[in-house]
Structures are given as C-alpha cells and as structure tokens.
Amino acid sequence: MLGRAFLALCSALLAGSLPGRALGQGAEGASGPATPPERPARTAAASAGVSAGVNAALPERHRVRYLLDGVEVRGAVRTAARVILRYVRFRAGDVLDVEDPEIELTRYRLLGTGFFASVGLSLRKGAQRGSATLVIDVVERNTFVLQDLWLGVAADEDTAGNARPLSAFTGVQIAETNLAGTGITLGAGVGLAADQLALRTRFVDPAFMGSRWSAAVTLLYNDARDFFGNRDVSFESPLLEQREVTEYAVVAYKRFGATLGTGHDVSSSSRLSLDYRLEQIDATVPTVASHMRGQRREPIDFDILGGKTVLSSLRAAIDLDTRDAPFLTTHGAFASLSVTVGVPPFGSDYGYQKFEFGAQRWFRLPLRHVLRLKAFAGAVAGDAPFFEKYYVGDFTDLLPDRLLDLAPDRRQPPNFLGTDIIEVRYGDYAAKLEAEYRIPVYTGRGSIYGVDLFGAVGLYGVATRRELTDAPAGYEGFARVPVDITYNLGLRVDTSVGGVTLAFSNLLGLIPARRGERK
C-alpha cells in the first residue's frame, strides 16, 4: 500500500516527466544527448514503417502495434545478454505499442546501470506481416569506476568567525559495477582525517540466485572523533587525547557492523528496497560538559551512550527514477521515500524513527542548458545516535560534507541570514530547497564524455527539537528560525572512470561569511 501511494503521489508531483517518444531518440551517452534535443536522431523504427511522431493520445485505430518475435541484443562484448534482458520487460509474444512510454524508460534504465555509453532501441521487420524484433544496440563503457572522491581541508574558526585550517582530509570509494559481465557490484572505500579512519566494503547481486530480488552486503568500520559545543566549552574527559582539544568537547567512538539488504523492481521506473543493519558502538563520552548556547550556559547533549552499545535498525525505501542518464542528467525525475526504525526487540540500545523524502527534477532548456530543482525533508524521532541525525555540513555547500560518516570540520555554518543556525551541528529535522543551472562546455566520445559548468543556490534549515520548543537565549523574531542560504559553483565531469564534481564552494567557505564575533 505504501508503494502504491508513493507512486501515485510522485506521478502527481512529477507529471510530464515520463517520456513518450517511440523507441527513444537515438543513442545518447551517459553525459546526455550528443545532438541538441531539437534534432533527434532518426531510429531504425522509421525504416520498419513506424512513424516516430505518432501522438500517444490518438484514437485506438491509429495506434501502431507489432507482435514481438523476440528481443535481440547487439554490441555487448563483456556484458552477458541475460544481464541486459533483466532490465527489459518486453518478451517474445508481447504486443508492442511503439508509443508505449515503457520503451524509453527501458532505455533510461539501461543507461542508468552505468554499463553503457549509449543505448539505442529499434525495430526490425519480423518473419510475418505485423510482427517485429526489438533490437537493443549498446556501446559498453568502463565499469571500474570512481564512485566518490573527497579532498579538502578541515578547519576551526576564531572568535571573529575566521577559518583556521587544521588538517587535510581525503577519501575515495571505488567499485567494479559489472564484475565479469554479471552485473554484480564489488566495491570498497576509505576515509582519512586527523586521527580518524573509515572503511567500507560492498557487494551487490542484482539478481540473487537468478531471482528478481537483489542481495546486498555492506561492511563498515569507523574509528572517529566528533566535536561538540558552540562557545566557551567546559568539560571533563577520561581520555588525555580528548583533553588536548580545549575548545570543544570531543567524543571518541568506534563503529563496526554490517548491513544486509534486498530489493525488487516494482516497475521500469520504481524500486522497493529493504535493509537490516547491525552495529556495535564503543564510545568514550566526556563525563560532564557545558557550553554557551546563545546567551545562556547549558549542558551539552552528545546523543550517544557511553561504553559499548548496539545499534539495530530496519529501513524500507521506494525510489522512482525516470532520469535519462545517471550523472549528467538532462531530463526526467528522481524521488525517494524512506523510513528507518531502530528496533530494541532486535537488541538495539537506540529506539528511534527516521523519515525522509527527496525529489529532483531536470528540465532540458534551449541551447542544451539544464535546470535542476531539488527538495528534501527529513525528521528523526526518538533516541538516535548523533551520526544518524542531520549534520549541518551535509546541507550547506560552504562546509565539507561527511565522508563515510566522518565529520572532521569544526566550523559553524556561515549564517548569512543571522539566525540561530550557528547553534546547530546535528539536528532532528532538516529541509532544503535548491535550484541548479548547468551549461555544457564539452561533449566527447573518448575518456571524457562530457563537462558541464554549474551554479546552484539553495535555502536550508537544520534544527533540533529544542530549537522548536526552547530557542537559544538572545535570538528574537526571524532569528529564532534556524535557516540559511547556500550556494555552489563548479564543474561536473563525466568520464570513463565515473562522474566527478569539482566544486569550489568549500574553498569559498574558508572566506569569512559573517560579521562580528562568533556567537
């Protein structure tokens, strides 16, 4: 019922994002169309006597249909045909309507795997009158990819709000997404910061034991520290290394655990996934700590239990994906709804609920420019550990976001609007609205498929439950609403080893953004 309701909601919100052109618009690369959208490439469907311009709303007697003799895959060298056909819902004996949106969605799904640089669907004349063979032409791309790359400088700030660089941090995630042509993903990641380490390994089989259900296993290990307190922090800690950082109360913690997951396609554009996570946490928390919250001294809530504890949670999510490409998207939408529940009956020391909804839509504009609109909202209820809550750096582009759950940066957000957002590091509620404009500067067919210049601006908010019921002393009116604006500028580069975003916002974040002393 949840899945059907979500699909109905997304269909209403994202109306018009589903493509309806017969058998696609010719082969496009993962970075978007190689030709302007006003001049689509002619497909083989036309040579089979099919009119690609027929409107799907025409009377029934004018719709063009064929009886499928079968589905043929061409161009796949490494990828097994059965892997490709897993994403194709058409079978021999089906009646194919050339205006069926499922055709273009199938093409988008194949591009979305990341296995192919281009995908084209066409019809070849069949053995009998009124029959045809669906032909899928693919051009494979490298599937050993760089999934994430982090490189930056963690910083502190003085009382005037000026950044004080502390140390570099770096991280990388790599994966083989089509292991031996089977569609299996095998990946690993590592994150490094001052006195911090994060490790990840991941295995995904999209067709477990030949079924329509996927299987996924993720292992994690974090040896990390996090920093709490706004101003004039006072604390007592049992560890010497925690006392070496005098301006913040430091929580040292280790996490080790695994996530088991499965998923099933609801349709060509939607997917249901289920995950179970089990972790052991070993945290050393200051015995006592306080700080100035606004104009009043208050105790610090670390949102984690000291000693060894267990985190056990269940997560369910449903995704709707009609994007035409996984990285340099030019058309379509992506939406996700998820619910995470900490389950004390399964041994968890943390009982909580987490609800999230996110949606993005891309609009193809003249001159091949692209506009993206994004919305996100999330809420956490109950006693979740702080790393399960919303980190302010994940919402402002002017601070480094977390790398594999490490948060090495200690700065407050810039606070352009002069609100109590600077009192928040981890929140129970978060929301963001963002608009991004992209301009293509290069399109190729070699190791670099495309380069786009982008600029983005957004409004975000992160709040704890206390911000809503007991705002910090010293803030009045609009200043009691923890919101701020953010912006970004950079390049998105689609390459044979994955998509790379070169953003300059983190460098801009080192420039003081507010006046006066740090509150």
Legacy VTK file of the C-alpha trace (Angstrom):
# vtk DataFile Version 3.0
C-alpha trace
ASCII
DATASET POLYDATA
POINTS 519 float
0.000 0.000 0.000
2.850 2.391 0.851
4.491 1.747 -2.502
1.284 2.349 -4.464
0.503 5.516 -2.550
4.033 6.846 -3.078
3.926 6.098 -6.810
0.586 7.892 -7.099
1.973 10.908 -5.223
5.113 11.065 -7.369
3.066 10.708 -10.546
1.043 13.727 -9.499
4.059 15.800 -8.433
6.241 14.867 -11.373
3.597 14.807 -14.080
5.020 15.216 -17.504
8.438 13.755 -16.704
7.698 10.410 -18.330
8.952 10.214 -21.906
6.597 9.191 -24.676
8.622 9.193 -27.879
8.667 5.947 -29.814
11.741 3.762 -29.389
13.860 6.605 -27.979
15.636 9.421 -29.740
18.692 7.515 -30.844
21.796 6.656 -28.876
22.811 9.129 -26.210
25.845 8.991 -23.983
25.740 8.811 -20.244
26.521 12.507 -20.185
23.404 13.461 -22.168
22.436 13.805 -25.808
25.256 14.172 -28.308
22.965 16.245 -30.517
20.624 19.044 -29.475
17.204 17.750 -28.411
15.509 19.730 -31.176
17.154 17.450 -33.750
16.646 13.855 -32.557
18.468 11.143 -34.412
16.310 9.019 -36.702
15.832 5.480 -35.408
15.545 2.183 -37.188
11.861 2.194 -36.301
11.253 4.566 -39.171
12.798 2.121 -41.657
10.417 -0.538 -40.373
7.481 1.630 -41.311
6.841 3.080 -37.879
6.111 6.765 -37.508
8.037 8.140 -34.544
5.850 11.218 -34.441
2.552 9.490 -33.740
0.895 11.005 -30.700
0.033 8.534 -27.951
-3.315 10.244 -27.485
-4.561 9.388 -30.995
-7.670 7.199 -31.323
-7.145 3.479 -30.821
-7.429 2.640 -34.538
-4.422 4.886 -35.339
-2.005 3.383 -32.794
0.827 1.313 -34.291
1.429 -2.090 -32.706
3.605 -5.078 -33.527
3.704 -8.644 -32.320
7.197 -9.234 -30.943
9.142 -12.139 -32.407
11.829 -11.594 -29.773
14.440 -9.244 -28.320
17.947 -9.067 -29.784
20.979 -7.516 -28.071
23.837 -6.168 -30.190
27.157 -4.616 -29.231
27.584 -6.265 -25.819
31.091 -7.716 -25.571
31.660 -8.030 -21.815
28.094 -7.906 -20.534
26.039 -11.093 -20.735
22.798 -10.772 -22.704
20.808 -12.088 -19.731
22.084 -9.165 -17.652
20.755 -6.688 -20.215
17.448 -8.522 -20.665
16.932 -8.335 -16.896
16.133 -4.644 -17.382
13.819 -5.241 -20.364
10.195 -6.098 -19.617
9.279 -6.981 -23.205
9.250 -10.636 -24.237
8.522 -12.671 -27.363
4.776 -12.855 -27.938
4.062 -9.432 -26.421
2.153 -6.820 -28.404
4.416 -3.764 -28.635
2.864 -0.310 -28.907
5.515 1.989 -30.385
4.171 4.894 -28.282
4.465 2.954 -25.017
6.484 5.076 -22.520
7.929 1.793 -21.253
10.227 1.750 -24.311
12.049 4.949 -23.405
12.055 4.052 -19.716
13.775 0.784 -20.641
16.454 2.762 -22.439
16.895 5.056 -19.447
17.203 2.056 -17.131
19.955 0.557 -19.257
21.829 3.872 -19.301
21.295 4.141 -15.554
23.192 0.918 -14.914
26.406 2.704 -15.865
27.396 -0.238 -18.076
26.871 1.590 -21.369
27.957 4.833 -23.007
24.959 4.718 -25.336
21.804 2.670 -25.799
19.516 2.594 -28.830
16.235 0.743 -29.326
14.815 -0.015 -32.758
12.531 -2.445 -34.593
13.493 -4.885 -37.314
10.925 -6.355 -39.674
9.646 -9.678 -38.411
9.040 -13.028 -40.052
5.350 -12.286 -40.636
3.310 -9.252 -41.516
2.608 -7.251 -38.369
5.499 -8.753 -36.405
8.883 -7.285 -35.473
12.009 -7.914 -33.438
13.065 -5.404 -30.795
16.771 -4.646 -31.285
18.845 -3.182 -28.460
22.170 -1.674 -29.576
24.627 -0.861 -26.807
28.102 0.639 -26.609
29.837 -0.512 -23.449
31.845 1.735 -21.168
34.360 1.120 -18.408
32.670 -0.235 -15.294
35.588 0.030 -12.858
34.596 3.424 -11.545
35.398 6.069 -9.002
32.130 6.438 -7.080
33.134 9.136 -4.597
36.188 11.290 -4.045
36.740 13.682 -1.154
39.663 16.064 -0.817
39.639 19.140 1.355
40.841 20.987 4.426
39.145 20.633 7.799
39.063 23.906 9.692
38.279 25.526 13.009
37.437 29.215 13.448
38.418 32.018 15.753
36.013 34.171 17.737
35.631 36.547 14.776
34.421 33.747 12.525
37.635 33.488 10.502
38.542 29.986 9.333
41.680 28.419 10.794
42.771 25.478 8.611
43.700 22.466 10.724
44.436 19.422 8.592
43.670 17.821 5.261
41.137 15.051 4.829
40.646 12.678 1.942
38.524 9.733 0.959
37.740 7.544 -2.014
35.177 4.918 -2.981
35.773 2.657 -5.975
33.773 -0.219 -7.416
33.580 -2.701 -10.239
29.897 -2.381 -11.103
29.748 -5.164 -13.702
32.017 -7.892 -12.364
32.935 -10.281 -15.211
29.867 -9.108 -17.126
27.447 -10.443 -14.490
26.076 -7.111 -13.267
27.453 -7.770 -9.774
28.969 -4.797 -7.910
32.035 -5.189 -5.709
33.338 -2.010 -4.100
35.398 -0.560 -1.284
36.006 2.817 0.306
38.341 4.527 2.740
38.171 7.890 4.502
41.089 9.564 6.289
41.177 12.622 8.534
43.252 13.693 11.532
43.084 10.763 13.999
40.108 9.332 12.109
39.600 6.355 9.803
36.595 4.932 7.950
36.452 1.722 5.896
33.680 0.286 3.717
33.196 -2.788 1.534
30.089 -3.526 -0.510
28.724 -6.435 -2.557
25.522 -6.261 -4.635
23.979 -9.026 -6.747
21.029 -7.533 -8.684
19.535 -10.982 -9.392
20.238 -13.143 -6.366
20.233 -16.837 -7.314
18.565 -15.956 -10.607
15.537 -14.353 -8.937
14.072 -10.881 -9.400
15.276 -9.905 -5.923
18.670 -8.326 -5.320
21.036 -9.069 -2.439
23.456 -6.583 -0.893
26.003 -6.740 1.925
27.901 -3.729 3.302
30.595 -3.906 5.994
31.717 -0.787 7.863
34.346 0.251 10.359
34.799 3.752 11.788
37.417 4.918 14.286
36.333 8.510 14.664
36.011 11.638 16.753
33.371 14.329 16.790
33.353 17.806 18.252
30.582 19.340 20.367
29.992 22.753 21.864
29.398 26.230 20.463
31.371 28.682 22.631
33.172 28.775 25.993
33.102 24.999 26.240
33.912 23.467 29.618
34.295 19.706 30.044
35.971 16.845 31.864
37.088 13.825 29.860
38.532 10.452 30.876
40.963 10.398 27.925
44.064 12.576 27.621
43.737 12.946 23.832
40.205 14.270 24.280
41.508 16.947 26.654
44.085 18.123 24.100
41.296 19.842 22.118
40.369 22.612 24.535
37.690 24.486 22.566
35.365 21.519 22.006
34.102 18.536 23.944
35.331 15.518 21.979
33.516 12.192 21.654
35.770 9.321 20.558
33.917 6.323 19.183
34.318 3.175 17.124
31.693 1.501 14.951
31.786 -1.951 13.431
28.896 -3.659 11.716
27.115 -4.774 8.592
24.017 -4.053 6.541
22.070 -6.770 4.729
19.687 -5.633 2.027
17.397 -6.740 -0.745
15.325 -5.001 -3.393
12.750 -5.635 -6.086
11.674 -3.659 -9.151
8.065 -2.524 -8.873
8.121 -1.223 -12.449
10.640 0.001 -15.007
10.970 3.267 -13.115
10.383 2.304 -9.475
12.095 0.049 -6.963
11.420 -1.158 -3.427
14.361 -1.892 -1.092
14.649 -3.318 2.432
17.727 -3.218 4.705
18.692 -4.515 8.123
21.697 -3.016 9.930
23.531 -4.294 12.990
26.433 -2.382 14.574
28.447 -2.381 17.755
29.414 1.075 19.025
32.131 1.781 21.582
32.045 5.438 22.649
34.027 7.452 25.181
31.966 10.460 26.217
33.071 13.394 28.421
31.856 12.868 31.967
30.488 16.395 32.156
30.338 19.231 29.610
28.644 22.573 29.119
28.743 25.448 26.640
27.176 28.783 25.848
24.016 28.207 23.842
23.012 31.678 22.788
23.461 33.804 25.912
22.923 31.011 28.423
25.240 28.256 29.677
23.688 24.840 29.177
24.812 21.206 29.375
25.865 19.502 26.115
23.755 16.589 24.917
26.036 14.211 23.000
23.241 11.979 21.635
25.234 8.788 22.150
25.578 6.313 25.011
28.972 5.799 26.592
30.631 2.396 26.566
29.701 -0.499 24.299
26.216 -0.403 22.800
24.324 -1.969 19.903
22.535 -0.263 17.022
19.968 -2.421 15.222
17.670 -0.899 12.600
15.331 -1.714 9.723
14.952 0.502 6.661
12.403 0.460 3.846
12.588 2.724 0.793
10.909 3.161 -2.542
12.522 5.059 -5.416
11.069 6.493 -8.610
13.640 7.113 -11.351
12.930 8.447 -14.847
16.320 10.088 -15.479
17.793 9.839 -18.957
21.366 9.498 -17.593
22.806 8.727 -14.154
25.247 11.649 -13.887
24.832 14.467 -16.407
21.058 14.141 -16.400
19.165 16.354 -18.840
15.581 15.143 -18.449
13.416 13.213 -16.008
12.969 12.941 -12.275
14.176 11.065 -9.235
12.225 10.729 -5.994
12.760 8.668 -2.869
10.767 7.956 0.270
12.359 6.040 3.153
11.582 5.003 6.725
14.232 3.794 9.202
13.323 2.308 12.579
15.614 1.386 15.452
14.398 -1.950 16.813
15.083 -2.601 20.534
13.437 -6.062 20.215
16.387 -6.956 17.934
18.909 -5.849 20.556
19.184 -2.129 19.766
20.057 0.281 22.558
18.617 3.083 20.412
14.902 3.306 19.695
14.089 5.858 17.027
12.266 6.525 13.759
13.639 8.395 10.757
11.514 9.628 7.842
12.928 11.123 4.646
11.537 12.347 1.347
13.581 13.742 -1.524
12.726 14.702 -5.088
14.671 16.117 -8.021
13.549 17.077 -11.491
15.591 18.085 -14.524
14.368 20.363 -17.313
16.009 20.478 -20.738
16.281 24.107 -21.872
17.303 25.776 -25.156
20.993 25.613 -26.124
21.189 22.279 -24.236
21.200 24.058 -20.892
19.692 22.160 -17.957
17.748 23.311 -14.899
17.515 21.063 -11.847
15.106 21.620 -8.943
15.593 19.703 -5.707
13.608 19.349 -2.490
14.360 17.358 0.660
12.716 16.953 4.057
13.606 14.643 6.921
12.761 14.081 10.568
14.135 11.919 13.378
12.038 10.963 16.400
13.309 9.121 19.439
16.832 8.488 20.686
19.021 8.164 17.595
22.834 8.348 17.835
24.204 11.646 16.555
25.662 10.134 13.357
22.125 9.095 12.360
20.931 12.697 12.629
21.278 15.553 10.138
24.723 17.159 10.005
24.676 20.815 9.031
27.653 20.352 6.680
25.572 17.974 4.558
23.193 20.842 3.734
25.411 23.887 3.293
27.830 23.700 0.385
30.204 26.054 2.200
31.305 23.398 4.694
32.682 19.957 3.852
30.051 17.259 3.980
30.669 13.983 5.783
32.936 11.399 4.209
31.872 7.872 5.118
30.214 9.325 8.253
33.360 11.212 9.354
32.874 14.906 10.166
36.381 16.385 10.589
35.381 20.042 10.143
34.607 22.010 13.312
33.232 25.255 11.905
29.760 26.681 12.321
27.766 27.363 9.130
28.249 30.812 7.526
24.893 32.235 8.717
24.177 34.820 6.002
20.683 35.391 7.433
21.812 35.956 11.038
19.732 33.156 12.597
20.387 30.583 15.310
21.520 28.057 12.677
25.030 28.568 14.111
23.870 26.874 17.317
23.208 23.603 15.454
25.694 20.890 14.447
23.404 17.840 14.380
19.648 18.216 14.044
16.484 16.153 14.354
14.810 17.978 11.465
16.191 19.131 8.135
14.882 20.540 4.871
16.397 22.028 1.741
15.245 23.654 -1.493
17.798 24.066 -4.270
17.985 25.166 -7.890
20.919 24.358 -10.153
21.691 25.631 -13.654
24.070 23.682 -15.928
25.780 24.756 -19.141
27.548 22.136 -21.284
31.079 23.161 -22.224
32.338 19.923 -23.761
30.887 16.715 -25.207
33.093 13.872 -26.380
33.295 10.159 -27.011
36.741 9.397 -25.588
37.691 9.041 -21.953
35.741 12.231 -21.131
32.085 12.035 -22.152
31.059 15.497 -21.067
31.897 18.569 -18.980
29.225 20.912 -17.617
29.619 24.189 -15.746
27.084 24.518 -12.939
25.911 27.062 -10.428
23.483 26.385 -7.591
21.694 28.300 -4.858
19.584 26.919 -2.041
17.744 27.546 1.206
18.135 25.014 4.007
17.270 24.503 7.638
18.550 22.145 10.342
17.038 22.094 13.831
16.990 20.043 16.994
13.767 19.551 18.909
14.964 22.194 21.369
15.194 24.840 18.635
11.455 24.439 18.121
10.443 24.393 21.787
13.201 26.338 23.571
15.150 28.611 21.216
18.590 29.835 22.357
18.500 32.937 24.522
19.367 36.154 22.700
17.577 35.446 19.420
14.328 37.198 18.546
11.846 37.092 15.679
13.080 35.559 12.437
16.496 34.921 14.026
14.867 32.103 16.018
14.298 30.137 12.792
17.444 28.042 12.056
17.689 28.562 8.294
20.333 29.921 5.951
21.210 30.179 2.278
23.925 28.279 0.444
25.481 28.361 -2.999
27.872 26.377 -5.136
29.861 26.735 -8.345
31.949 24.224 -10.234
32.264 21.618 -12.961
30.615 18.239 -13.397
32.772 15.891 -15.475
31.512 12.541 -16.784
34.476 10.272 -17.525
35.160 6.644 -18.325
36.008 6.086 -14.648
32.862 7.736 -13.297
31.391 11.142 -12.645
33.459 13.787 -10.860
32.209 17.045 -9.358
34.807 19.795 -8.953
33.130 22.234 -6.577
34.684 25.494 -5.454
32.251 26.163 -2.607
34.464 24.551 0.036
37.271 26.967 -0.861
34.815 29.859 -0.733
33.745 28.602 2.688
37.198 29.457 4.053
36.381 33.136 3.453
34.626 34.774 6.444
30.909 34.989 5.703
29.567 36.828 8.749
30.468 39.973 10.609
31.202 40.349 14.269
32.341 37.853 16.826
31.401 34.220 16.844
28.311 33.715 18.961
LINES 1 520
519 0 1 2 3 4 5 6 7 8 9 10 11 12 13 14 15 16 17 18 19 20 21 22 23 24 25 26 27 28 29 30 31 32 33 34 35 36 37 38 39 40 41 42 43 44 45 46 47 48 49 50 51 52 53 54 55 56 57 58 59 60 61 62 63 64 65 66 67 68 69 70 71 72 73 74 75 76 77 78 79 80 81 82 83 84 85 86 87 88 89 90 91 92 93 94 95 96 97 98 99 100 101 102 103 104 105 106 107 108 109 110 111 112 113 114 115 116 117 118 119 120 121 122 123 124 125 126 127 128 129 130 131 132 133 134 135 136 137 138 139 140 141 142 143 144 145 146 147 148 149 150 151 152 153 154 155 156 157 158 159 160 161 162 163 164 165 166 167 168 169 170 171 172 173 174 175 176 177 178 179 180 181 182 183 184 185 186 187 188 189 190 191 192 193 194 195 196 197 198 199 200 201 202 203 204 205 206 207 208 209 210 211 212 213 214 215 216 217 218 219 220 221 222 223 224 225 226 227 228 229 230 231 232 233 234 235 236 237 238 239 240 241 242 243 244 245 246 247 248 249 250 251 252 253 254 255 256 257 258 259 260 261 262 263 264 265 266 267 268 269 270 271 272 273 274 275 276 277 278 279 280 281 282 283 284 285 286 287 288 289 290 291 292 293 294 295 296 297 298 299 300 301 302 303 304 305 306 307 308 309 310 311 312 313 314 315 316 317 318 319 320 321 322 323 324 325 326 327 328 329 330 331 332 333 334 335 336 337 338 339 340 341 342 343 344 345 346 347 348 349 350 351 352 353 354 355 356 357 358 359 360 361 362 363 364 365 366 367 368 369 370 371 372 373 374 375 376 377 378 379 380 381 382 383 384 385 386 387 388 389 390 391 392 393 394 395 396 397 398 399 400 401 402 403 404 405 406 407 408 409 410 411 412 413 414 415 416 417 418 419 420 421 422 423 424 425 426 427 428 429 430 431 432 433 434 435 436 437 438 439 440 441 442 443 444 445 446 447 448 449 450 451 452 453 454 455 456 457 458 459 460 461 462 463 464 465 466 467 468 469 470 471 472 473 474 475 476 477 478 479 480 481 482 483 484 485 486 487 488 489 490 491 492 493 494 495 496 497 498 499 500 501 502 503 504 505 506 507 508 509 510 511 512 513 514 515 516 517 518
